[in-house]
Structure formats: C-alpha cells, structure tokens
Amino acid sequence: MIERVLVVCAGNICRSPMAQVLLAQRLKSVTVESAGITALIGQSADPTAVSLMQERGLDIRFHHARQLAAWMAEASDLVFVMDRIQKQFLEHRFASLHGRIFLLGYSSTQRGHPDGGGDIPDPYRKGRASFEESLTLIEAGVEEWAARIAGVST
C-alpha cells in the first residue's frame, strides 16, 4: 500500500510544489510532500507557479522550499523526480530506495521517445510559457501515476 510520496526537483519552488499539490488533490489518502536537491531553503513558491495553481483552484502560496533530507526519502514509498540526472543522483545517494524512484514525466505516451522521454524541464527564470510547458508534462505524469497509485492503494 502506498502511504507516502515525495516529489523532488532542484530548488523546490517550481516543479515539485506544483506536482505535490496536484498529486495530493488526486490521492486524498496519501501523504504527498516535496523537497529540493539544491533547495532554495525557506523561499516561497515561484509567483508564476502560484498563479498557475490558482488558475486550477489550488493554493501553494504558503509553500516554503525544503532541502531534501535522507529521512524524507527513506520514509517515502515512492519518490518522483523531474529528470534523469536527479534520478541517478538519488539512486546513488540513497541505495536503499532502489525501485522506489521514478521520473514523474515518464508516462506511457513517452515510451519510445528518442531520448527515453520523461524529463520535465526546469522553468525557473524562463517565463510563463516555460512554466506552462513544464506544467503540461507534470499534469500528464500526475494523471497516469495517480491512477496507478490509486490502484495499488485500494
């Protein structure tokens, strides 16, 4: 049974807070948290991320970036990352998490993609269009993974 999910990105102010709230919305009985590998500790979510979530009726105004700690990862049943470099880093750093770290963006639609697919680009300091592109990939990943998790958790 899946009880705890951790979503990880770089700074924990753009992608992972959006993914966290979207997953939490879909998975009411699962605790969903987020953190950053190089977190901008204490910083609020990026204003563009806040705006995009508000447009979807979700609130991340009170989110504050947290640094990924070993206990967070080890306490999680699943850990979602945003790109392959993050996945490799976590697999190396936390060998005990083998088989529990996944690319959030690696949905069934991307299997067969020339580069393997699955990476969700970091929109930090790149403008609204980049945020929208990343959010589209996050939403697709959340939809697919939430359905899988719900199937395992019931």
Backbone as CSV, one residue per row, in Angstrom:
resi,resn,N_x,N_y,N_z,CA_x,CA_y,CA_z,C_x,C_y,C_z
1,MET,0.839,-1.185,0.000,0.000,0.000,0.000,0.885,1.251,0.000
2,ILE,0.528,2.199,-0.814,1.278,3.458,-0.916,0.678,4.455,0.074
3,GLU,1.498,4.911,1.023,1.030,5.867,2.030,1.729,7.215,1.946
4,ARG,2.999,7.210,1.502,3.787,8.445,1.462,4.492,8.571,0.120
5,VAL,4.357,9.750,-0.474,5.003,10.051,-1.750,5.809,11.335,-1.574
6,LEU,7.012,11.339,-2.091,7.873,12.516,-2.067,8.145,12.940,-3.502
7,VAL,7.989,14.234,-3.773,8.267,14.789,-5.098,9.500,15.684,-4.970
8,VAL,10.483,15.437,-5.823,11.767,16.136,-5.720,12.081,16.848,-7.031
9,CYS,12.580,18.078,-6.910,13.139,18.791,-8.060,14.415,19.471,-7.585
10,ALA,14.847,20.486,-8.281,16.096,21.153,-7.902,15.876,22.081,-6.708
11,GLY,15.164,23.189,-6.924,15.045,24.215,-5.900,13.839,24.126,-4.995
12,ASN,12.865,23.272,-5.336,11.627,23.100,-4.580,10.789,24.380,-4.542
13,ILE,10.823,25.140,-5.653,9.957,26.322,-5.727,9.119,26.369,-7.007
14,CYS,9.370,25.471,-7.947,8.626,25.487,-9.214,7.911,24.165,-9.454
15,ARG,8.639,23.183,-9.950,8.024,21.927,-10.393,7.488,21.072,-9.254
16,SER,8.297,20.808,-8.251,7.841,19.882,-7.206,6.669,20.412,-6.386
17,PRO,6.584,21.712,-6.069,5.386,22.166,-5.358,4.110,22.023,-6.196
18,MET,4.225,22.263,-7.513,3.048,22.089,-8.372,2.648,20.622,-8.422
19,ALA,3.625,19.748,-8.600,3.336,18.311,-8.647,2.782,17.826,-7.311
20,GLN,3.325,18.339,-6.219,2.863,17.937,-4.889,1.376,18.218,-4.710
21,VAL,0.963,19.428,-5.014,-0.437,19.791,-4.787,-1.362,19.060,-5.761
22,LEU,-0.907,18.832,-6.978,-1.720,18.094,-7.954,-1.875,16.630,-7.547
23,LEU,-0.795,16.009,-7.085,-0.887,14.622,-6.606,-1.762,14.532,-5.361
24,ALA,-1.585,15.467,-4.439,-2.384,15.457,-3.210,-3.871,15.608,-3.512
25,GLN,-4.184,16.407,-4.516,-5.583,16.585,-4.915,-6.172,15.262,-5.403
26,ARG,-5.399,14.486,-6.123,-5.866,13.216,-6.688,-5.806,12.058,-5.700
27,LEU,-4.880,12.115,-4.756,-4.642,10.991,-3.842,-4.923,11.418,-2.405
28,LYS,-6.184,11.522,-2.069,-6.597,12.063,-0.767,-6.053,11.267,0.422
29,SER,-5.886,9.968,0.278,-5.455,9.139,1.412,-3.937,8.949,1.475
30,VAL,-3.214,9.638,0.606,-1.755,9.515,0.550,-1.132,10.837,1.003
31,THR,-0.115,10.758,1.844,0.635,11.948,2.243,1.634,12.267,1.137
32,VAL,1.535,13.479,0.585,2.423,13.900,-0.502,3.226,15.105,-0.017
33,GLU,4.547,15.004,-0.115,5.434,16.087,0.285,6.394,16.395,-0.855
34,SER,7.135,17.489,-0.719,8.129,17.825,-1.738,9.382,18.382,-1.077
35,ALA,10.474,18.319,-1.840,11.760,18.834,-1.373,12.643,19.086,-2.589
36,GLY,13.762,19.753,-2.346,14.691,20.056,-3.426,16.079,19.508,-3.159
37,ILE,16.744,19.085,-4.211,18.117,18.590,-4.096,19.059,19.739,-3.747
38,THR,18.810,20.891,-4.346,19.561,22.109,-4.034,18.543,23.195,-3.693
39,ALA,17.746,22.918,-2.689,16.602,23.772,-2.352,17.015,25.199,-2.023
40,LEU,16.143,26.093,-2.414,16.266,27.490,-2.025,15.520,27.604,-0.693
41,ILE,16.138,27.089,0.341,15.502,26.832,1.635,14.744,28.055,2.143
42,GLY,13.461,27.819,2.469,12.608,28.855,3.026,11.949,29.762,2.008
43,GLN,12.402,29.713,0.765,11.832,30.582,-0.262,10.432,30.116,-0.632
44,SER,9.565,31.063,-0.912,8.206,30.758,-1.354,8.223,30.190,-2.762
45,ALA,7.123,29.553,-3.129,6.978,29.051,-4.498,7.080,30.216,-5.477
46,ASP,7.605,29.941,-6.650,7.736,30.951,-7.691,6.362,31.559,-7.987
47,PRO,6.281,32.886,-8.154,4.992,33.533,-8.406,4.242,32.980,-9.621
48,THR,4.962,32.573,-10.651,4.287,32.005,-11.823,3.666,30.659,-11.474
49,ALA,4.361,29.855,-10.689,3.804,28.574,-10.237,2.566,28.811,-9.379
50,VAL,2.641,29.795,-8.495,1.490,30.134,-7.643,0.299,30.512,-8.511
51,SER,0.538,31.366,-9.504,-0.526,31.822,-10.401,-1.154,30.665,-11.175
52,LEU,-0.330,29.791,-11.729,-0.854,28.652,-12.494,-1.673,27.714,-11.615
53,MET,-1.248,27.532,-10.394,-2.014,26.670,-9.487,-3.325,27.341,-9.083
54,GLN,-3.288,28.654,-8.851,-4.522,29.373,-8.519,-5.532,29.270,-9.649
55,GLU,-5.061,29.298,-10.892,-5.959,29.147,-12.041,-6.644,27.783,-12.047
56,ARG,-6.054,26.825,-11.363,-6.620,25.474,-11.269,-7.339,25.255,-9.939
57,GLY,-7.494,26.337,-9.182,-8.191,26.252,-7.903,-7.353,25.655,-6.787
58,LEU,-6.035,25.679,-6.946,-5.133,25.103,-5.950,-4.232,26.195,-5.384
59,ASP,-3.846,26.038,-4.128,-3.116,27.097,-3.437,-1.744,26.611,-2.968
60,ILE,-0.697,27.216,-3.495,0.655,26.929,-2.999,1.324,28.213,-2.486
61,ARG,0.505,29.209,-2.145,1.057,30.482,-1.663,1.885,30.322,-0.395
62,PHE,1.563,29.329,0.416,2.241,29.186,1.704,3.344,28.124,1.677
63,HIS,3.658,27.646,0.486,4.747,26.675,0.339,6.085,27.358,0.610
64,HIS,6.960,26.647,1.293,8.331,27.115,1.515,9.284,25.977,1.177
65,ALA,10.306,26.290,0.409,11.252,25.283,-0.073,11.956,24.573,1.080
66,ARG,12.098,23.249,0.897,12.792,22.413,1.876,13.910,21.642,1.188
67,GLN,15.001,21.505,1.899,16.132,20.717,1.416,15.821,19.235,1.608
68,LEU,16.091,18.450,0.589,15.914,17.008,0.691,16.823,16.459,1.788
69,ALA,16.241,15.678,2.675,16.998,15.008,3.733,16.796,13.505,3.596
70,ALA,17.756,12.754,4.069,17.695,11.295,3.953,16.411,10.743,4.551
71,TRP,16.003,11.255,5.712,14.806,10.714,6.366,13.563,10.903,5.509
72,MET,13.490,12.007,4.753,12.329,12.244,3.881,12.239,11.156,2.817
73,ALA,13.360,10.912,2.174,13.385,9.927,1.097,13.124,8.528,1.640
74,GLU,13.785,8.184,2.725,13.666,6.835,3.272,12.284,6.548,3.839
75,ALA,11.558,7.586,4.264,10.206,7.402,4.805,9.149,7.305,3.712
76,SER,9.550,7.489,2.462,8.596,7.533,1.349,8.488,6.183,0.648
77,ASP,7.265,5.856,0.270,7.027,4.634,-0.501,7.428,4.826,-1.959
78,LEU,7.233,6.040,-2.463,7.612,6.403,-3.830,8.272,7.776,-3.806
79,VAL,9.266,7.953,-4.653,9.907,9.255,-4.824,9.866,9.582,-6.313
80,PHE,9.264,10.726,-6.634,9.212,11.183,-8.020,10.219,12.300,-8.219
81,VAL,10.956,12.218,-9.319,11.920,13.251,-9.688,11.540,13.818,-11.049
82,MET,12.183,14.912,-11.423,11.817,15.610,-12.651,12.702,15.280,-13.847
83,ASP,13.885,14.739,-13.610,14.735,14.387,-14.754,15.663,13.229,-14.406
84,ARG,16.296,12.713,-15.439,17.154,11.533,-15.275,18.383,11.808,-14.421
85,ILE,18.898,13.024,-14.475,20.062,13.364,-13.647,19.685,13.295,-12.172
86,GLN,18.515,13.824,-11.821,18.049,13.743,-10.435,17.841,12.292,-10.015
87,LYS,17.295,11.491,-10.911,17.066,10.071,-10.615,18.395,9.369,-10.334
88,GLN,19.379,9.594,-11.183,20.696,8.978,-10.987,21.335,9.439,-9.679
89,PHE,21.201,10.722,-9.376,21.762,11.263,-8.142,21.145,10.576,-6.927
90,LEU,19.817,10.485,-6.905,19.147,9.877,-5.751,19.429,8.383,-5.651
91,GLU,19.486,7.705,-6.781,19.799,6.271,-6.753,21.201,6.025,-6.196
92,HIS,22.116,6.916,-6.510,23.484,6.795,-6.000,23.541,7.148,-4.511
93,ARG,22.859,8.213,-4.136,22.918,8.701,-2.756,22.130,7.826,-1.791
94,PHE,20.997,7.301,-2.260,20.115,6.509,-1.395,19.906,5.123,-1.996
95,ALA,20.888,4.271,-1.848,20.809,2.923,-2.428,19.598,2.156,-1.902
96,SER,19.164,2.469,-0.681,18.011,1.771,-0.092,16.707,2.080,-0.822
97,LEU,16.713,3.099,-1.666,15.496,3.482,-2.394,15.387,2.809,-3.753
98,HIS,16.285,1.888,-4.039,16.261,1.209,-5.335,14.857,0.662,-5.610
99,GLY,14.332,1.004,-6.779,12.998,0.543,-7.164,11.863,1.426,-6.691
100,ARG,12.187,2.501,-5.957,11.145,3.420,-5.478,11.272,4.819,-6.066
101,ILE,12.269,5.059,-6.910,12.492,6.380,-7.512,12.069,6.321,-8.975
102,PHE,11.189,7.255,-9.357,10.650,7.260,-10.713,10.638,8.669,-11.285
103,LEU,10.720,8.749,-12.612,10.530,10.022,-13.311,9.039,10.320,-13.352
104,LEU,8.626,11.436,-12.791,7.209,11.803,-12.812,6.703,11.918,-14.241
105,GLY,7.526,12.452,-15.126,7.104,12.689,-16.501,7.176,11.498,-17.422
106,TYR,7.626,10.362,-16.905,7.744,9.187,-17.770,6.398,8.486,-17.845
107,SER,5.546,9.004,-18.697,4.212,8.426,-18.866,4.216,7.491,-20.064
108,SER,3.160,6.761,-20.209,3.078,5.779,-21.293,3.183,6.438,-22.665
109,THR,2.814,7.710,-22.769,2.879,8.402,-24.057,4.316,8.680,-24.480
110,GLN,5.255,8.629,-23.539,6.643,8.950,-23.863,7.509,7.724,-24.073
111,ARG,6.999,6.550,-23.821,7.793,5.349,-24.075,8.069,5.284,-25.567
112,GLY,9.286,5.066,-25.926,9.660,5.059,-27.332,10.164,6.412,-27.815
113,HIS,10.101,7.441,-26.962,10.645,8.759,-27.290,12.143,8.591,-27.555
114,PRO,12.702,9.280,-28.565,14.109,9.076,-28.940,15.099,9.169,-27.779
115,ASP,14.886,10.102,-26.842,15.842,10.228,-25.735,15.367,9.498,-24.489
116,GLY,14.340,8.686,-24.628,13.822,7.964,-23.476,12.665,8.681,-22.815
117,GLY,12.547,9.988,-23.068,11.438,10.756,-22.514,11.492,10.835,-20.998
118,GLY,10.545,11.540,-20.466,10.391,11.597,-19.021,10.903,12.835,-18.342
119,ASP,11.834,13.558,-18.940,12.352,14.758,-18.294,11.327,15.886,-18.360
120,ILE,11.175,16.565,-17.234,10.326,17.755,-17.161,11.279,18.932,-16.976
121,PRO,11.391,19.809,-17.985,12.378,20.891,-17.912,12.093,21.872,-16.775
122,ASP,13.166,22.411,-16.222,13.059,23.379,-15.133,12.685,24.742,-15.714
123,PRO,11.534,25.292,-15.318,11.114,26.583,-15.866,11.664,27.788,-15.106
124,TYR,12.454,27.559,-14.082,12.942,28.632,-13.227,13.586,29.749,-14.048
125,ARG,13.065,30.959,-13.857,13.546,32.178,-14.524,13.426,32.139,-16.045
126,LYS,12.457,31.373,-16.558,12.316,31.258,-18.011,10.987,31.777,-18.536
127,GLY,10.140,32.310,-17.701,8.896,32.892,-18.171,7.720,31.929,-18.141
128,ARG,6.551,32.521,-18.317,5.301,31.771,-18.189,5.177,30.620,-19.192
129,ALA,5.605,30.818,-20.425,5.482,29.756,-21.430,6.248,28.503,-21.001
130,SER,7.418,28.676,-20.413,8.191,27.528,-19.921,7.479,26.845,-18.759
131,PHE,6.884,27.638,-17.882,6.116,27.065,-16.771,4.932,26.263,-17.297
132,GLU,4.247,26.811,-18.291,3.093,26.103,-18.851,3.513,24.795,-19.505
133,GLU,4.643,24.808,-20.201,5.158,23.584,-20.829,5.475,22.533,-19.766
134,SER,6.176,22.950,-18.720,6.511,22.015,-17.646,5.256,21.515,-16.941
135,LEU,4.314,22.410,-16.707,3.084,22.022,-16.020,2.267,21.034,-16.842
136,THR,2.254,21.197,-18.148,1.552,20.234,-19.007,2.131,18.835,-18.814
137,LEU,3.453,18.738,-18.751,4.108,17.446,-18.532,3.853,16.925,-17.118
138,ILE,3.869,17.826,-16.147,3.579,17.432,-14.766,2.163,16.883,-14.664
139,GLU,1.208,17.592,-15.247,-0.188,17.143,-15.175,-0.378,15.779,-15.826
140,ALA,0.272,15.560,-16.958,0.164,14.253,-17.627,0.755,13.154,-16.752
141,GLY,1.904,13.428,-16.167,2.526,12.453,-15.275,1.693,12.184,-14.044
142,VAL,1.150,13.244,-13.456,0.302,13.094,-12.269,-0.915,12.239,-12.583
143,GLU,-1.552,12.497,-13.710,-2.741,11.713,-14.076,-2.416,10.228,-14.150
144,GLU,-1.355,9.906,-14.858,-1.009,8.494,-15.029,-0.559,7.856,-13.718
145,TRP,0.333,8.522,-12.993,0.830,7.944,-11.750,-0.258,7.874,-10.685
146,ALA,-1.119,8.883,-10.607,-2.196,8.854,-9.607,-3.114,7.663,-9.842
147,ALA,-3.405,7.373,-11.093,-4.248,6.209,-11.406,-3.553,4.919,-10.975
148,ARG,-2.257,4.825,-11.219,-1.506,3.629,-10.803,-1.481,3.494,-9.284
149,ILE,-1.196,4.599,-8.608,-1.101,4.576,-7.145,-2.450,4.244,-6.527
150,ALA,-3.508,4.847,-7.048,-4.854,4.561,-6.527,-5.180,3.082,-6.678
151,GLY,-4.743,2.490,-7.769,-4.977,1.064,-7.988,-4.241,0.189,-6.991
152,VAL,-3.061,0.639,-6.559,-2.260,-0.110,-5.591,-2.757,0.133,-4.173
153,SER,-3.263,1.342,-3.915,-3.631,1.738,-2.556,-5.036,1.322,-2.153
154,THR,-5.811,0.772,-3.079,-7.184,0.401,-2.717,-7.294,-1.038,-2.298
